[in-house]
Amino acid sequence: MTNTARCAAAHPEDPTPCDGPPAVTVLDARGGGADGCEHHGARLLASLDGAQVYALPDAPAGAATRVHKAADTTRPFPWLTNAPRTEPSQRSHAENRRA
């Protein structure tokens, strides 16, 4: 993908590029979803409470598992680099387990 055309899971404020074609669908707690590359899928999954990830039919084997594992160590809204990370809701799941 080019820098101008990004997957639907990429947040408008997230400056990072896609790492490939859409491979997963991330569904929020209400069932709304967005298809995304593995990179943005993980960042979106980490940023939504109660979200789930599913591989698209033509995704590489293990795509949803890789996204789930990456989201575990990704802080919510990781593009907000100046935000304080003092509350559990602002830290990754892995950071909260270690605390």
ChimeraX commands (.cxc) that place a marker at each C-alpha (Angstrom):
marker #1 position 0.00,0.00,0.00 radius 0.5
marker #1 position 1.16,3.55,-0.54 radius 0.5
marker #1 position 1.31,6.27,2.10 radius 0.5
marker #1 position -1.81,7.90,0.67 radius 0.5
marker #1 position -3.96,4.76,0.56 radius 0.5
marker #1 position -4.15,3.06,3.94 radius 0.5
marker #1 position -6.35,0.34,5.32 radius 0.5
marker #1 position -9.65,1.12,7.03 radius 0.5
marker #1 position -8.21,0.16,10.44 radius 0.5
marker #1 position -5.60,2.95,10.30 radius 0.5
marker #1 position -6.59,5.85,12.55 radius 0.5
marker #1 position -6.38,9.22,10.74 radius 0.5
marker #1 position -3.92,10.53,13.37 radius 0.5
marker #1 position -1.68,7.44,13.23 radius 0.5
marker #1 position 1.28,8.33,10.99 radius 0.5
marker #1 position 2.51,4.78,10.46 radius 0.5
marker #1 position 2.21,3.06,7.07 radius 0.5
marker #1 position 0.43,-0.22,6.42 radius 0.5
marker #1 position 2.55,-3.36,6.53 radius 0.5
marker #1 position 0.65,-5.13,3.78 radius 0.5
marker #1 position -2.83,-5.68,2.43 radius 0.5
marker #1 position -5.86,-6.05,4.69 radius 0.5
marker #1 position -5.61,-9.38,6.51 radius 0.5
marker #1 position -8.00,-9.06,9.46 radius 0.5
marker #1 position -11.29,-7.59,10.55 radius 0.5
marker #1 position -11.38,-5.93,13.97 radius 0.5
marker #1 position -14.87,-5.81,15.48 radius 0.5
marker #1 position -15.71,-3.46,18.32 radius 0.5
marker #1 position -17.95,-4.46,21.23 radius 0.5
marker #1 position -21.05,-3.37,19.29 radius 0.5
marker #1 position -20.18,-5.36,16.17 radius 0.5
marker #1 position -18.87,-2.50,14.02 radius 0.5
marker #1 position -15.77,-3.48,12.16 radius 0.5
marker #1 position -12.87,-2.39,10.01 radius 0.5
marker #1 position -10.62,-4.44,7.77 radius 0.5
marker #1 position -6.94,-3.76,8.21 radius 0.5
marker #1 position -3.38,-4.80,7.71 radius 0.5
marker #1 position -1.82,-6.70,10.60 radius 0.5
marker #1 position -0.02,-3.59,11.90 radius 0.5
marker #1 position -3.07,-1.33,12.06 radius 0.5
marker #1 position -5.31,-4.22,13.10 radius 0.5
marker #1 position -3.15,-4.70,16.20 radius 0.5
marker #1 position -3.11,-0.97,16.98 radius 0.5
marker #1 position -6.91,-0.77,16.62 radius 0.5
marker #1 position -7.48,-3.92,18.67 radius 0.5
marker #1 position -5.28,-2.52,21.45 radius 0.5
marker #1 position -7.28,0.72,21.46 radius 0.5
marker #1 position -10.80,-0.74,21.75 radius 0.5
marker #1 position -12.32,-2.33,24.85 radius 0.5
marker #1 position -14.06,-5.60,24.11 radius 0.5
marker #1 position -12.85,-5.82,20.51 radius 0.5
marker #1 position -12.24,-9.06,18.65 radius 0.5
marker #1 position -10.11,-9.91,15.63 radius 0.5
marker #1 position -10.87,-12.31,12.78 radius 0.5
marker #1 position -8.76,-13.27,9.79 radius 0.5
marker #1 position -10.08,-12.37,6.36 radius 0.5
marker #1 position -10.69,-15.38,4.06 radius 0.5
marker #1 position -7.56,-14.75,1.98 radius 0.5
marker #1 position -5.30,-13.78,4.91 radius 0.5
marker #1 position -1.98,-15.51,5.49 radius 0.5
marker #1 position -2.14,-18.35,8.02 radius 0.5
marker #1 position -1.96,-17.08,11.59 radius 0.5
marker #1 position -2.80,-13.43,10.79 radius 0.5
marker #1 position -5.43,-13.07,13.53 radius 0.5
marker #1 position -3.17,-14.75,16.08 radius 0.5
marker #1 position -0.27,-12.44,15.22 radius 0.5
marker #1 position -2.54,-9.38,15.52 radius 0.5
marker #1 position -3.91,-10.57,18.86 radius 0.5
marker #1 position -0.39,-11.15,20.25 radius 0.5
marker #1 position 0.85,-7.78,18.96 radius 0.5
marker #1 position -2.15,-5.97,20.45 radius 0.5
marker #1 position -1.36,-7.48,23.86 radius 0.5
marker #1 position 1.89,-5.50,24.07 radius 0.5
marker #1 position 0.64,-2.38,22.26 radius 0.5
marker #1 position -0.56,0.59,24.28 radius 0.5
marker #1 position -3.98,2.03,23.36 radius 0.5
marker #1 position -3.72,4.88,20.85 radius 0.5
marker #1 position 0.06,4.42,20.47 radius 0.5
marker #1 position 0.41,7.44,18.19 radius 0.5
marker #1 position -0.33,9.69,21.18 radius 0.5
marker #1 position 3.28,9.73,22.33 radius 0.5
marker #1 position 2.97,12.65,24.77 radius 0.5
marker #1 position 0.05,11.18,26.66 radius 0.5
marker #1 position 0.77,10.09,30.24 radius 0.5
marker #1 position 0.43,6.34,30.76 radius 0.5
marker #1 position -0.49,6.13,34.43 radius 0.5
marker #1 position -3.96,4.53,34.35 radius 0.5
marker #1 position -4.56,0.87,33.51 radius 0.5
marker #1 position -6.70,1.91,30.54 radius 0.5
marker #1 position -3.68,3.74,29.10 radius 0.5
marker #1 position -1.28,0.79,29.30 radius 0.5
marker #1 position -1.04,-2.40,27.29 radius 0.5
marker #1 position -2.58,-5.60,28.60 radius 0.5
marker #1 position 0.91,-7.01,29.12 radius 0.5
marker #1 position 1.96,-3.95,31.17 radius 0.5
marker #1 position -1.14,-4.30,33.34 radius 0.5
marker #1 position -0.43,-7.98,34.01 radius 0.5
marker #1 position 3.11,-7.09,35.15 radius 0.5
marker #1 position 1.88,-4.28,37.45 radius 0.5
marker link #1:1,2 radius 0.2
marker link #1:2,3 radius 0.2
marker link #1:3,4 radius 0.2
marker link #1:4,5 radius 0.2
marker link #1:5,6 radius 0.2
marker link #1:6,7 radius 0.2
marker link #1:7,8 radius 0.2
marker link #1:8,9 radius 0.2
marker link #1:9,10 radius 0.2
marker link #1:10,11 radius 0.2
marker link #1:11,12 radius 0.2
marker link #1:12,13 radius 0.2
marker link #1:13,14 radius 0.2
marker link #1:14,15 radius 0.2
marker link #1:15,16 radius 0.2
marker link #1:16,17 radius 0.2
marker link #1:17,18 radius 0.2
marker link #1:18,19 radius 0.2
marker link #1:19,20 radius 0.2
marker link #1:20,21 radius 0.2
marker link #1:21,22 radius 0.2
marker link #1:22,23 radius 0.2
marker link #1:23,24 radius 0.2
marker link #1:24,25 radius 0.2
marker link #1:25,26 radius 0.2
marker link #1:26,27 radius 0.2
marker link #1:27,28 radius 0.2
marker link #1:28,29 radius 0.2
marker link #1:29,30 radius 0.2
marker link #1:30,31 radius 0.2
marker link #1:31,32 radius 0.2
marker link #1:32,33 radius 0.2
marker link #1:33,34 radius 0.2
marker link #1:34,35 radius 0.2
marker link #1:35,36 radius 0.2
marker link #1:36,37 radius 0.2
marker link #1:37,38 radius 0.2
marker link #1:38,39 radius 0.2
marker link #1:39,40 radius 0.2
marker link #1:40,41 radius 0.2
marker link #1:41,42 radius 0.2
marker link #1:42,43 radius 0.2
marker link #1:43,44 radius 0.2
marker link #1:44,45 radius 0.2
marker link #1:45,46 radius 0.2
marker link #1:46,47 radius 0.2
marker link #1:47,48 radius 0.2
marker link #1:48,49 radius 0.2
marker link #1:49,50 radius 0.2
marker link #1:50,51 radius 0.2
marker link #1:51,52 radius 0.2
marker link #1:52,53 radius 0.2
marker link #1:53,54 radius 0.2
marker link #1:54,55 radius 0.2
marker link #1:55,56 radius 0.2
marker link #1:56,57 radius 0.2
marker link #1:57,58 radius 0.2
marker link #1:58,59 radius 0.2
marker link #1:59,60 radius 0.2
marker link #1:60,61 radius 0.2
marker link #1:61,62 radius 0.2
marker link #1:62,63 radius 0.2
marker link #1:63,64 radius 0.2
marker link #1:64,65 radius 0.2
marker link #1:65,66 radius 0.2
marker link #1:66,67 radius 0.2
marker link #1:67,68 radius 0.2
marker link #1:68,69 radius 0.2
marker link #1:69,70 radius 0.2
marker link #1:70,71 radius 0.2
marker link #1:71,72 radius 0.2
marker link #1:72,73 radius 0.2
marker link #1:73,74 radius 0.2
marker link #1:74,75 radius 0.2
marker link #1:75,76 radius 0.2
marker link #1:76,77 radius 0.2
marker link #1:77,78 radius 0.2
marker link #1:78,79 radius 0.2
marker link #1:79,80 radius 0.2
marker link #1:80,81 radius 0.2
marker link #1:81,82 radius 0.2
marker link #1:82,83 radius 0.2
marker link #1:83,84 radius 0.2
marker link #1:84,85 radius 0.2
marker link #1:85,86 radius 0.2
marker link #1:86,87 radius 0.2
marker link #1:87,88 radius 0.2
marker link #1:88,89 radius 0.2
marker link #1:89,90 radius 0.2
marker link #1:90,91 radius 0.2
marker link #1:91,92 radius 0.2
marker link #1:92,93 radius 0.2
marker link #1:93,94 radius 0.2
marker link #1:94,95 radius 0.2
marker link #1:95,96 radius 0.2
marker link #1:96,97 radius 0.2
marker link #1:97,98 radius 0.2
marker link #1:98,99 radius 0.2
view
